[in-house]
């Protein structure tokens, strides 16, 4: 049994296969298909961009069966509805990653605000060239300018 769904790249987009999702979370594939169809029925806006039906042929019996490829949003939405230990572990890892990203974003935002407040960047400097010049300044120059502007 795989530890994580296999992802594939097609036309520059990343997809997971419903069969891999079923195997990863210990679900029967037909139950995963039912869950996906229910999601699409309740939220038709999800449509083909999120869940793309992709039939496959079973090599053992030659019969064609339903399957779905799903993007990251579809995968997340699907798995958020799962129960069980594996689903809970995935949800906890998802929350941890979200919290870490939030922390990085807050830290970055605080630093950018400090640069604006310190006069290193200003709102008039919105053109690409000026922003690039400001971003290209060495960290030492930025600290020096910021420190000067904060002195009484």
Secondary structure, DSSP 8 states (H G I E B T S, - for coil): --SS--EEEETTEEEEEHHHHHHHTT--HHHHHHHHHHHHHH-GGGHHHHEEE--EE-TTT--EE--EEE-HHHHHHHHHT--SHHHHHHHHHHHHHHHHHHHHHHHHHHHHHHHHHTTSS-TT--SHHHHHHHHHS-HHHHHHHHHHHH--
